[in-house]
Amino acid sequence: MDDHHGQPSTLVISQLPTDQWYASIGDNTLADAIQDRRMHNAHRLQLRGESMRKILGQLTEDEHLG
């Protein structure tokens, strides 16, 4: 993240909500630094709805490959 800070268009995707990053990273200072760089001038998109894995998991093998 530090190398991309201030550069055009960096896309970051996470399955963890940002409020769970601190526990996942385990170091509050490092988590603060990452969050500060990531959230400054960021456009956040929160997706809603069922997981595509869950939806695709309900398809039969033929439907999935078709």
PDB file of N, H, CA, C and O in Angstrom:
ATOM      1  N   MET A   1       0.822  -1.194   0.000  1.00  0.00           N
ATOM      2  CA  MET A   1       0.000   0.000   0.000  1.00  0.00           C
ATOM      3  C   MET A   1       0.861   1.251   0.000  1.00  0.00           C
ATOM      4  O   MET A   1       0.527   2.243  -0.648  1.00  0.00           O
ATOM      5  N   ASP A   2       1.966   1.206   0.725  1.00  0.00           N
ATOM      6  H   ASP A   2       2.238   0.400   1.251  1.00  0.00           H
ATOM      7  CA  ASP A   2       2.811   2.389   0.823  1.00  0.00           C
ATOM      8  C   ASP A   2       3.375   2.768  -0.542  1.00  0.00           C
ATOM      9  O   ASP A   2       3.460   3.955  -0.858  1.00  0.00           O
ATOM     10  N   ASP A   3       3.764   1.788  -1.358  1.00  0.00           N
ATOM     11  H   ASP A   3       3.695   0.824  -1.101  1.00  0.00           H
ATOM     12  CA  ASP A   3       4.308   2.069  -2.685  1.00  0.00           C
ATOM     13  C   ASP A   3       3.273   2.679  -3.623  1.00  0.00           C
ATOM     14  O   ASP A   3       3.638   3.413  -4.542  1.00  0.00           O
ATOM     15  N   HIS A   4       2.004   2.393  -3.415  1.00  0.00           N
ATOM     16  H   HIS A   4       1.708   1.797  -2.669  1.00  0.00           H
ATOM     17  CA  HIS A   4       0.952   2.891  -4.289  1.00  0.00           C
ATOM     18  C   HIS A   4       0.305   4.174  -3.780  1.00  0.00           C
ATOM     19  O   HIS A   4      -0.499   4.780  -4.487  1.00  0.00           O
ATOM     20  N   HIS A   5       0.642   4.594  -2.572  1.00  0.00           N
ATOM     21  H   HIS A   5       1.295   4.102  -1.997  1.00  0.00           H
ATOM     22  CA  HIS A   5       0.042   5.803  -2.001  1.00  0.00           C
ATOM     23  C   HIS A   5       0.355   7.002  -2.888  1.00  0.00           C
ATOM     24  O   HIS A   5       1.516   7.266  -3.198  1.00  0.00           O
ATOM     25  N   GLY A   6      -0.671   7.715  -3.289  1.00  0.00           N
ATOM     26  H   GLY A   6      -1.615   7.500  -3.038  1.00  0.00           H
ATOM     27  CA  GLY A   6      -0.496   8.906  -4.121  1.00  0.00           C
ATOM     28  C   GLY A   6      -0.426   8.609  -5.605  1.00  0.00           C
ATOM     29  O   GLY A   6      -0.320   9.533  -6.412  1.00  0.00           O
ATOM     30  N   GLN A   7      -0.481   7.350  -5.981  1.00  0.00           N
ATOM     31  H   GLN A   7      -0.567   6.600  -5.326  1.00  0.00           H
ATOM     32  CA  GLN A   7      -0.448   6.971  -7.385  1.00  0.00           C
ATOM     33  C   GLN A   7      -1.880   6.829  -7.892  1.00  0.00           C
ATOM     34  O   GLN A   7      -2.802   6.638  -7.099  1.00  0.00           O
ATOM     35  N   PRO A   8      -2.069   6.920  -9.195  1.00  0.00           N
ATOM     36  CA  PRO A   8      -3.426   6.793  -9.728  1.00  0.00           C
ATOM     37  C   PRO A   8      -4.005   5.390  -9.516  1.00  0.00           C
ATOM     38  O   PRO A   8      -3.301   4.387  -9.639  1.00  0.00           O
ATOM     39  N   SER A   9      -5.266   5.343  -9.206  1.00  0.00           N
ATOM     40  H   SER A   9      -5.838   6.158  -9.106  1.00  0.00           H
ATOM     41  CA  SER A   9      -6.106   4.155  -9.188  1.00  0.00           C
ATOM     42  C   SER A   9      -5.483   2.883  -8.613  1.00  0.00           C
ATOM     43  O   SER A   9      -4.855   2.101  -9.327  1.00  0.00           O
ATOM     44  N   THR A  10      -5.666   2.704  -7.348  1.00  0.00           N
ATOM     45  H   THR A  10      -6.176   3.339  -6.768  1.00  0.00           H
ATOM     46  CA  THR A  10      -5.319   1.455  -6.693  1.00  0.00           C
ATOM     47  C   THR A  10      -6.614   0.839  -6.208  1.00  0.00           C
ATOM     48  O   THR A  10      -7.361   1.455  -5.447  1.00  0.00           O
ATOM     49  N   LEU A  11      -6.877  -0.375  -6.648  1.00  0.00           N
ATOM     50  H   LEU A  11      -6.270  -0.876  -7.266  1.00  0.00           H
ATOM     51  CA  LEU A  11      -8.095  -1.074  -6.267  1.00  0.00           C
ATOM     52  C   LEU A  11      -7.764  -2.069  -5.167  1.00  0.00           C
ATOM     53  O   LEU A  11      -6.891  -2.922  -5.331  1.00  0.00           O
ATOM     54  N   VAL A  12      -8.465  -1.957  -4.045  1.00  0.00           N
ATOM     55  H   VAL A  12      -9.174  -1.264  -3.912  1.00  0.00           H
ATOM     56  CA  VAL A  12      -8.275  -2.865  -2.925  1.00  0.00           C
ATOM     57  C   VAL A  12      -9.599  -3.560  -2.667  1.00  0.00           C
ATOM     58  O   VAL A  12     -10.637  -2.912  -2.531  1.00  0.00           O
ATOM     59  N   ILE A  13      -9.555  -4.877  -2.601  1.00  0.00           N
ATOM     60  H   ILE A  13      -8.712  -5.403  -2.712  1.00  0.00           H
ATOM     61  CA  ILE A  13     -10.764  -5.665  -2.380  1.00  0.00           C
ATOM     62  C   ILE A  13     -10.551  -6.501  -1.137  1.00  0.00           C
ATOM     63  O   ILE A  13      -9.501  -7.122  -0.971  1.00  0.00           O
ATOM     64  N   SER A  14     -11.539  -6.518  -0.267  1.00  0.00           N
ATOM     65  H   SER A  14     -12.392  -6.014  -0.402  1.00  0.00           H
ATOM     66  CA  SER A  14     -11.428  -7.294   0.961  1.00  0.00           C
ATOM     67  C   SER A  14     -12.773  -7.902   1.309  1.00  0.00           C
ATOM     68  O   SER A  14     -13.820  -7.288   1.104  1.00  0.00           O
ATOM     69  N   GLN A  15     -12.733  -9.108   1.832  1.00  0.00           N
ATOM     70  H   GLN A  15     -11.882  -9.608   1.998  1.00  0.00           H
ATOM     71  CA  GLN A  15     -13.958  -9.730   2.315  1.00  0.00           C
ATOM     72  C   GLN A  15     -14.250  -9.296   3.742  1.00  0.00           C
ATOM     73  O   GLN A  15     -15.354  -9.507   4.243  1.00  0.00           O
ATOM     74  N   LEU A  16     -13.267  -8.690   4.399  1.00  0.00           N
ATOM     75  H   LEU A  16     -12.370  -8.519   3.992  1.00  0.00           H
ATOM     76  CA  LEU A  16     -13.453  -8.218   5.767  1.00  0.00           C
ATOM     77  C   LEU A  16     -13.915  -6.773   5.776  1.00  0.00           C
ATOM     78  O   LEU A  16     -13.337  -5.944   5.072  1.00  0.00           O
ATOM     79  N   PRO A  17     -14.929  -6.448   6.546  1.00  0.00           N
ATOM     80  CA  PRO A  17     -15.289  -5.043   6.714  1.00  0.00           C
ATOM     81  C   PRO A  17     -14.129  -4.295   7.381  1.00  0.00           C
ATOM     82  O   PRO A  17     -13.359  -4.885   8.139  1.00  0.00           O
ATOM     83  N   THR A  18     -14.013  -3.011   7.099  1.00  0.00           N
ATOM     84  H   THR A  18     -14.638  -2.532   6.483  1.00  0.00           H
ATOM     85  CA  THR A  18     -12.875  -2.245   7.613  1.00  0.00           C
ATOM     86  C   THR A  18     -12.796  -2.266   9.138  1.00  0.00           C
ATOM     87  O   THR A  18     -11.700  -2.186   9.691  1.00  0.00           O
ATOM     88  N   ASP A  19     -13.923  -2.369   9.825  1.00  0.00           N
ATOM     89  H   ASP A  19     -14.814  -2.433   9.375  1.00  0.00           H
ATOM     90  CA  ASP A  19     -13.861  -2.394  11.290  1.00  0.00           C
ATOM     91  C   ASP A  19     -13.277  -3.698  11.833  1.00  0.00           C
ATOM     92  O   ASP A  19     -12.990  -3.790  13.027  1.00  0.00           O
ATOM     93  N   GLN A  20     -13.097  -4.695  10.987  1.00  0.00           N
ATOM     94  H   GLN A  20     -13.330  -4.620  10.017  1.00  0.00           H
ATOM     95  CA  GLN A  20     -12.475  -5.952  11.416  1.00  0.00           C
ATOM     96  C   GLN A  20     -11.001  -6.039  11.023  1.00  0.00           C
ATOM     97  O   GLN A  20     -10.333  -7.023  11.341  1.00  0.00           O
ATOM     98  N   TRP A  21     -10.490  -5.014  10.333  1.00  0.00           N
ATOM     99  H   TRP A  21     -11.033  -4.215  10.075  1.00  0.00           H
ATOM    100  CA  TRP A  21      -9.103  -5.041   9.899  1.00  0.00           C
ATOM    101  C   TRP A  21      -8.134  -5.030  11.084  1.00  0.00           C
ATOM    102  O   TRP A  21      -7.102  -5.701  11.050  1.00  0.00           O
ATOM    103  N   TYR A  22      -8.463  -4.274  12.121  1.00  0.00           N
ATOM    104  H   TYR A  22      -9.301  -3.729  12.148  1.00  0.00           H
ATOM    105  CA  TYR A  22      -7.552  -4.161  13.263  1.00  0.00           C
ATOM    106  C   TYR A  22      -7.298  -5.530  13.888  1.00  0.00           C
ATOM    107  O   TYR A  22      -6.150  -5.880  14.162  1.00  0.00           O
ATOM    108  N   ALA A  23      -8.343  -6.295  14.113  1.00  0.00           N
ATOM    109  H   ALA A  23      -9.276  -6.010  13.891  1.00  0.00           H
ATOM    110  CA  ALA A  23      -8.188  -7.625  14.704  1.00  0.00           C
ATOM    111  C   ALA A  23      -7.458  -8.558  13.749  1.00  0.00           C
ATOM    112  O   ALA A  23      -6.656  -9.384  14.183  1.00  0.00           O
ATOM    113  N   SER A  24      -7.726  -8.437  12.465  1.00  0.00           N
ATOM    114  H   SER A  24      -8.378  -7.766  12.112  1.00  0.00           H
ATOM    115  CA  SER A  24      -7.096  -9.307  11.477  1.00  0.00           C
ATOM    116  C   SER A  24      -5.609  -9.003  11.317  1.00  0.00           C
ATOM    117  O   SER A  24      -4.801  -9.927  11.220  1.00  0.00           O
ATOM    118  N   ILE A  25      -5.238  -7.731  11.289  1.00  0.00           N
ATOM    119  H   ILE A  25      -5.894  -6.981  11.369  1.00  0.00           H
ATOM    120  CA  ILE A  25      -3.839  -7.339  11.124  1.00  0.00           C
ATOM    121  C   ILE A  25      -3.064  -7.603  12.411  1.00  0.00           C
ATOM    122  O   ILE A  25      -1.911  -8.032  12.366  1.00  0.00           O
ATOM    123  N   GLY A  26      -3.691  -7.349  13.554  1.00  0.00           N
ATOM    124  H   GLY A  26      -4.628  -7.000  13.591  1.00  0.00           H
ATOM    125  CA  GLY A  26      -3.073  -7.667  14.832  1.00  0.00           C
ATOM    126  C   GLY A  26      -2.151  -6.598  15.400  1.00  0.00           C
ATOM    127  O   GLY A  26      -1.723  -6.713  16.549  1.00  0.00           O
ATOM    128  N   ASP A  27      -1.838  -5.579  14.643  1.00  0.00           N
ATOM    129  H   ASP A  27      -2.185  -5.485  13.710  1.00  0.00           H
ATOM    130  CA  ASP A  27      -0.972  -4.487  15.102  1.00  0.00           C
ATOM    131  C   ASP A  27      -1.724  -3.191  14.838  1.00  0.00           C
ATOM    132  O   ASP A  27      -1.866  -2.784  13.685  1.00  0.00           O
ATOM    133  N   ASN A  28      -2.208  -2.535  15.892  1.00  0.00           N
ATOM    134  H   ASN A  28      -2.092  -2.865  16.829  1.00  0.00           H
ATOM    135  CA  ASN A  28      -3.038  -1.348  15.720  1.00  0.00           C
ATOM    136  C   ASN A  28      -2.325  -0.218  14.998  1.00  0.00           C
ATOM    137  O   ASN A  28      -2.950   0.507  14.223  1.00  0.00           O
ATOM    138  N   THR A  29      -1.022  -0.051  15.238  1.00  0.00           N
ATOM    139  H   THR A  29      -0.514  -0.639  15.867  1.00  0.00           H
ATOM    140  CA  THR A  29      -0.266   1.008  14.567  1.00  0.00           C
ATOM    141  C   THR A  29      -0.211   0.750  13.065  1.00  0.00           C
ATOM    142  O   THR A  29      -0.422   1.662  12.266  1.00  0.00           O
ATOM    143  N   LEU A  30       0.071  -0.482  12.686  1.00  0.00           N
ATOM    144  H   LEU A  30       0.242  -1.223  13.335  1.00  0.00           H
ATOM    145  CA  LEU A  30       0.115  -0.849  11.273  1.00  0.00           C
ATOM    146  C   LEU A  30      -1.274  -0.732  10.643  1.00  0.00           C
ATOM    147  O   LEU A  30      -1.405  -0.237   9.524  1.00  0.00           O
ATOM    148  N   ALA A  31      -2.299  -1.179  11.346  1.00  0.00           N
ATOM    149  H   ALA A  31      -2.193  -1.581  12.255  1.00  0.00           H
ATOM    150  CA  ALA A  31      -3.665  -1.075  10.840  1.00  0.00           C
ATOM    151  C   ALA A  31      -4.063   0.388  10.641  1.00  0.00           C
ATOM    152  O   ALA A  31      -4.700   0.724   9.643  1.00  0.00           O
ATOM    153  N   ASP A  32      -3.693   1.259  11.583  1.00  0.00           N
ATOM    154  H   ASP A  32      -3.175   0.986  12.394  1.00  0.00           H
ATOM    155  CA  ASP A  32      -3.974   2.695  11.437  1.00  0.00           C
ATOM    156  C   ASP A  32      -3.302   3.266  10.195  1.00  0.00           C
ATOM    157  O   ASP A  32      -3.913   4.034   9.452  1.00  0.00           O
ATOM    158  N   ALA A  33      -2.047   2.893   9.971  1.00  0.00           N
ATOM    159  H   ALA A  33      -1.550   2.269  10.575  1.00  0.00           H
ATOM    160  CA  ALA A  33      -1.304   3.398   8.814  1.00  0.00           C
ATOM    161  C   ALA A  33      -1.945   2.932   7.508  1.00  0.00           C
ATOM    162  O   ALA A  33      -2.079   3.711   6.564  1.00  0.00           O
ATOM    163  N   ILE A  34      -2.335   1.674   7.461  1.00  0.00           N
ATOM    164  H   ILE A  34      -2.227   1.042   8.228  1.00  0.00           H
ATOM    165  CA  ILE A  34      -2.973   1.140   6.258  1.00  0.00           C
ATOM    166  C   ILE A  34      -4.314   1.824   6.024  1.00  0.00           C
ATOM    167  O   ILE A  34      -4.614   2.248   4.908  1.00  0.00           O
ATOM    168  N   GLN A  35      -5.114   1.929   7.071  1.00  0.00           N
ATOM    169  H   GLN A  35      -4.870   1.584   7.977  1.00  0.00           H
ATOM    170  CA  GLN A  35      -6.423   2.551   6.935  1.00  0.00           C
ATOM    171  C   GLN A  35      -6.307   4.015   6.509  1.00  0.00           C
ATOM    172  O   GLN A  35      -7.083   4.483   5.676  1.00  0.00           O
ATOM    173  N   ASP A  36      -5.351   4.728   7.073  1.00  0.00           N
ATOM    174  H   ASP A  36      -4.721   4.348   7.750  1.00  0.00           H
ATOM    175  CA  ASP A  36      -5.170   6.138   6.731  1.00  0.00           C
ATOM    176  C   ASP A  36      -4.857   6.299   5.251  1.00  0.00           C
ATOM    177  O   ASP A  36      -5.451   7.142   4.579  1.00  0.00           O
ATOM    178  N   ARG A  37      -3.933   5.500   4.739  1.00  0.00           N
ATOM    179  H   ARG A  37      -3.451   4.815   5.285  1.00  0.00           H
ATOM    180  CA  ARG A  37      -3.558   5.594   3.326  1.00  0.00           C
ATOM    181  C   ARG A  37      -4.674   5.097   2.414  1.00  0.00           C
ATOM    182  O   ARG A  37      -4.896   5.642   1.333  1.00  0.00           O
ATOM    183  N   ARG A  38      -5.358   4.077   2.853  1.00  0.00           N
ATOM    184  H   ARG A  38      -5.177   3.634   3.731  1.00  0.00           H
ATOM    185  CA  ARG A  38      -6.389   3.467   2.029  1.00  0.00           C
ATOM    186  C   ARG A  38      -7.648   4.327   1.951  1.00  0.00           C
ATOM    187  O   ARG A  38      -8.281   4.407   0.898  1.00  0.00           O
ATOM    188  N   MET A  39      -8.010   4.964   3.046  1.00  0.00           N
ATOM    189  H   MET A  39      -7.496   4.899   3.901  1.00  0.00           H
ATOM    190  CA  MET A  39      -9.279   5.675   3.100  1.00  0.00           C
ATOM    191  C   MET A  39      -9.184   7.127   2.630  1.00  0.00           C
ATOM    192  O   MET A  39     -10.204   7.725   2.286  1.00  0.00           O
ATOM    193  N   HIS A  40      -7.994   7.698   2.610  1.00  0.00           N
ATOM    194  H   HIS A  40      -7.165   7.213   2.890  1.00  0.00           H
ATOM    195  CA  HIS A  40      -7.815   9.088   2.191  1.00  0.00           C
ATOM    196  C   HIS A  40      -8.131   9.185   0.696  1.00  0.00           C
ATOM    197  O   HIS A  40      -7.507   8.497  -0.112  1.00  0.00           O
ATOM    198  N   ASN A  41      -9.077  10.018   0.331  1.00  0.00           N
ATOM    199  H   ASN A  41      -9.584  10.577   0.988  1.00  0.00           H
ATOM    200  CA  ASN A  41      -9.508  10.209  -1.063  1.00  0.00           C
ATOM    201  C   ASN A  41     -10.051   8.937  -1.710  1.00  0.00           C
ATOM    202  O   ASN A  41     -10.002   8.794  -2.932  1.00  0.00           O
ATOM    203  N   ALA A  42     -10.561   8.028  -0.911  1.00  0.00           N
ATOM    204  H   ALA A  42     -10.601   8.144   0.081  1.00  0.00           H
ATOM    205  CA  ALA A  42     -11.057   6.754  -1.438  1.00  0.00           C
ATOM    206  C   ALA A  42     -12.523   6.848  -1.829  1.00  0.00           C
ATOM    207  O   ALA A  42     -13.279   7.661  -1.296  1.00  0.00           O
ATOM    208  N   HIS A  43     -12.897   6.015  -2.752  1.00  0.00           N
ATOM    209  H   HIS A  43     -12.283   5.355  -3.185  1.00  0.00           H
ATOM    210  CA  HIS A  43     -14.292   5.785  -3.098  1.00  0.00           C
ATOM    211  C   HIS A  43     -14.611   4.383  -2.601  1.00  0.00           C
ATOM    212  O   HIS A  43     -14.025   3.408  -3.071  1.00  0.00           O
ATOM    213  N   ARG A  44     -15.529   4.278  -1.659  1.00  0.00           N
ATOM    214  H   ARG A  44     -16.005   5.070  -1.277  1.00  0.00           H
ATOM    215  CA  ARG A  44     -15.866   2.973  -1.076  1.00  0.00           C
ATOM    216  C   ARG A  44     -17.151   2.446  -1.685  1.00  0.00           C
ATOM    217  O   ARG A  44     -18.138   3.169  -1.816  1.00  0.00           O
ATOM    218  N   LEU A  45     -17.122   1.194  -2.050  1.00  0.00           N
ATOM    219  H   LEU A  45     -16.320   0.606  -1.944  1.00  0.00           H
ATOM    220  CA  LEU A  45     -18.305   0.510  -2.554  1.00  0.00           C
ATOM    221  C   LEU A  45     -18.558  -0.683  -1.648  1.00  0.00           C
ATOM    222  O   LEU A  45     -17.707  -1.562  -1.520  1.00  0.00           O
ATOM    223  N   GLN A  46     -19.712  -0.715  -1.029  1.00  0.00           N
ATOM    224  H   GLN A  46     -20.404  -0.001  -1.133  1.00  0.00           H
ATOM    225  CA  GLN A  46     -20.080  -1.865  -0.220  1.00  0.00           C
ATOM    226  C   GLN A  46     -21.120  -2.647  -0.988  1.00  0.00           C
ATOM    227  O   GLN A  46     -22.202  -2.143  -1.289  1.00  0.00           O
ATOM    228  N   LEU A  47     -20.783  -3.876  -1.299  1.00  0.00           N
ATOM    229  H   LEU A  47     -19.905  -4.285  -1.054  1.00  0.00           H
ATOM    230  CA  LEU A  47     -21.692  -4.726  -2.056  1.00  0.00           C
ATOM    231  C   LEU A  47     -22.703  -5.360  -1.119  1.00  0.00           C
ATOM    232  O   LEU A  47     -22.402  -5.663   0.035  1.00  0.00           O
ATOM    233  N   ARG A  48     -23.886  -5.549  -1.630  1.00  0.00           N
ATOM    234  H   ARG A  48     -24.130  -5.303  -2.568  1.00  0.00           H
ATOM    235  CA  ARG A  48     -24.952  -6.162  -0.846  1.00  0.00           C
ATOM    236  C   ARG A  48     -25.513  -7.333  -1.635  1.00  0.00           C
ATOM    237  O   ARG A  48     -25.282  -7.470  -2.837  1.00  0.00           O
ATOM    238  N   GLY A  49     -26.243  -8.155  -0.940  1.00  0.00           N
ATOM    239  H   GLY A  49     -26.431  -8.043   0.036  1.00  0.00           H
ATOM    240  CA  GLY A  49     -26.888  -9.273  -1.607  1.00  0.00           C
ATOM    241  C   GLY A  49     -26.186 -10.575  -1.285  1.00  0.00           C
ATOM    242  O   GLY A  49     -25.215 -10.617  -0.529  1.00  0.00           O
ATOM    243  N   GLU A  50     -26.698 -11.620  -1.873  1.00  0.00           N
ATOM    244  H   GLU A  50     -27.486 -11.585  -2.488  1.00  0.00           H
ATOM    245  CA  GLU A  50     -26.148 -12.947  -1.637  1.00  0.00           C
ATOM    246  C   GLU A  50     -24.771 -13.088  -2.286  1.00  0.00           C
ATOM    247  O   GLU A  50     -24.476 -12.465  -3.306  1.00  0.00           O
ATOM    248  N   SER A  51     -23.958 -13.906  -1.679  1.00  0.00           N
ATOM    249  H   SER A  51     -24.197 -14.413  -0.851  1.00  0.00           H
ATOM    250  CA  SER A  51     -22.648 -14.229  -2.216  1.00  0.00           C
ATOM    251  C   SER A  51     -22.810 -14.978  -3.531  1.00  0.00           C
ATOM    252  O   SER A  51     -23.652 -15.870  -3.642  1.00  0.00           O
ATOM    253  N   MET A  52     -22.004 -14.619  -4.527  1.00  0.00           N
ATOM    254  H   MET A  52     -21.320 -13.895  -4.437  1.00  0.00           H
ATOM    255  CA  MET A  52     -22.054 -15.345  -5.800  1.00  0.00           C
ATOM    256  C   MET A  52     -21.660 -16.811  -5.603  1.00  0.00           C
ATOM    257  O   MET A  52     -22.165 -17.685  -6.307  1.00  0.00           O
ATOM    258  N   ARG A  53     -20.774 -17.084  -4.663  1.00  0.00           N
ATOM    259  H   ARG A  53     -20.364 -16.374  -4.091  1.00  0.00           H
ATOM    260  CA  ARG A  53     -20.425 -18.475  -4.381  1.00  0.00           C
ATOM    261  C   ARG A  53     -21.650 -19.244  -3.899  1.00  0.00           C
ATOM    262  O   ARG A  53     -21.855 -20.400  -4.268  1.00  0.00           O
ATOM    263  N   LYS A  54     -22.458 -18.591  -3.072  1.00  0.00           N
ATOM    264  H   LYS A  54     -22.291 -17.652  -2.772  1.00  0.00           H
ATOM    265  CA  LYS A  54     -23.666 -19.238  -2.572  1.00  0.00           C
ATOM    266  C   LYS A  54     -24.659 -19.453  -3.707  1.00  0.00           C
ATOM    267  O   LYS A  54     -25.257 -20.522  -3.824  1.00  0.00           O
ATOM    268  N   ILE A  55     -24.829 -18.437  -4.538  1.00  0.00           N
ATOM    269  H   ILE A  55     -24.343 -17.568  -4.443  1.00  0.00           H
ATOM    270  CA  ILE A  55     -25.765 -18.537  -5.660  1.00  0.00           C
ATOM    271  C   ILE A  55     -25.306 -19.606  -6.650  1.00  0.00           C
ATOM    272  O   ILE A  55     -26.097 -20.451  -7.070  1.00  0.00           O
ATOM    273  N   LEU A  56     -24.029 -19.563  -7.019  1.00  0.00           N
ATOM    274  H   LEU A  56     -23.387 -18.876  -6.678  1.00  0.00           H
ATOM    275  CA  LEU A  56     -23.512 -20.542  -7.978  1.00  0.00           C
ATOM    276  C   LEU A  56     -23.502 -21.945  -7.394  1.00  0.00           C
ATOM    277  O   LEU A  56     -23.628 -22.924  -8.129  1.00  0.00           O
ATOM    278  N   GLY A  57     -23.354 -22.049  -6.090  1.00  0.00           N
ATOM    279  H   GLY A  57     -23.251 -21.253  -5.493  1.00  0.00           H
ATOM    280  CA  GLY A  57     -23.368 -23.350  -5.432  1.00  0.00           C
ATOM    281  C   GLY A  57     -24.718 -24.027  -5.506  1.00  0.00           C
ATOM    282  O   GLY A  57     -24.815 -25.239  -5.313  1.00  0.00           O
ATOM    283  N   GLN A  58     -25.765 -23.260  -5.786  1.00  0.00           N
ATOM    284  H   GLN A  58     -25.686 -22.276  -5.943  1.00  0.00           H
ATOM    285  CA  GLN A  58     -27.103 -23.823  -5.886  1.00  0.00           C
ATOM    286  C   GLN A  58     -27.397 -24.332  -7.289  1.00  0.00           C
ATOM    287  O   GLN A  58     -28.422 -24.981  -7.500  1.00  0.00           O
ATOM    288  N   LEU A  59     -26.520 -24.052  -8.262  1.00  0.00           N
ATOM    289  H   LEU A  59     -25.688 -23.525  -8.091  1.00  0.00           H
ATOM    290  CA  LEU A  59     -26.721 -24.516  -9.614  1.00  0.00           C
ATOM    291  C   LEU A  59     -26.320 -25.965  -9.746  1.00  0.00           C
ATOM    292  O   LEU A  59     -25.459 -26.449  -9.012  1.00  0.00           O
ATOM    293  N   THR A  60     -26.950 -26.665 -10.688  1.00  0.00           N
ATOM    294  H   THR A  60     -27.650 -26.272 -11.284  1.00  0.00           H
ATOM    295  CA  THR A  60     -26.525 -28.030 -10.985  1.00  0.00           C
ATOM    296  C   THR A  60     -25.197 -27.942 -11.747  1.00  0.00           C
ATOM    297  O   THR A  60     -24.828 -26.866 -12.217  1.00  0.00           O
ATOM    298  N   GLU A  61     -24.494 -29.037 -11.871  1.00  0.00           N
ATOM    299  H   GLU A  61     -24.793 -29.912 -11.489  1.00  0.00           H
ATOM    300  CA  GLU A  61     -23.207 -29.069 -12.587  1.00  0.00           C
ATOM    301  C   GLU A  61     -23.382 -28.613 -14.033  1.00  0.00           C
ATOM    302  O   GLU A  61     -22.550 -27.866 -14.548  1.00  0.00           O
ATOM    303  N   ASP A  62     -24.460 -29.056 -14.698  1.00  0.00           N
ATOM    304  H   ASP A  62     -25.135 -29.664 -14.279  1.00  0.00           H
ATOM    305  CA  ASP A  62     -24.703 -28.665 -16.100  1.00  0.00           C
ATOM    306  C   ASP A  62     -24.993 -27.170 -16.221  1.00  0.00           C
ATOM    307  O   ASP A  62     -24.516 -26.523 -17.154  1.00  0.00           O
ATOM    308  N   GLU A  63     -25.772 -26.614 -15.286  1.00  0.00           N
ATOM    309  H   GLU A  63     -26.159 -27.139 -14.528  1.00  0.00           H
ATOM    310  CA  GLU A  63     -26.081 -25.182 -15.313  1.00  0.00           C
ATOM    311  C   GLU A  63     -24.815 -24.368 -15.075  1.00  0.00           C
ATOM    312  O   GLU A  63     -24.622 -23.330 -15.708  1.00  0.00           O
ATOM    313  N   HIS A  64     -23.959 -24.821 -14.179  1.00  0.00           N
ATOM    314  H   HIS A  64     -24.116 -25.664 -13.665  1.00  0.00           H
ATOM    315  CA  HIS A  64     -22.735 -24.105 -13.843  1.00  0.00           C
ATOM    316  C   HIS A  64     -21.782 -24.066 -15.022  1.00  0.00           C
ATOM    317  O   HIS A  64     -21.154 -23.035 -15.263  1.00  0.00           O
ATOM    318  N   LEU A  65     -21.657 -25.151 -15.762  1.00  0.00           N
ATOM    319  H   LEU A  65     -22.168 -25.988 -15.566  1.00  0.00           H
ATOM    320  CA  LEU A  65     -20.731 -25.226 -16.897  1.00  0.00           C
ATOM    321  C   LEU A  65     -21.320 -24.637 -18.175  1.00  0.00           C
ATOM    322  O   LEU A  65     -20.579 -24.297 -19.098  1.00  0.00           O
ATOM    323  N   GLY A  66     -22.638 -24.515 -18.238  1.00  0.00           N
ATOM    324  H   GLY A  66     -23.240 -24.792 -17.488  1.00  0.00           H
ATOM    325  CA  GLY A  66     -23.302 -24.056 -19.454  1.00  0.00           C
ATOM    326  C   GLY A  66     -23.111 -22.644 -19.689  1.00  0.00           C
ATOM    327  O   GLY A  66     -23.612 -22.108 -20.677  1.00  0.00           O
TER     328      GLY A  66
END
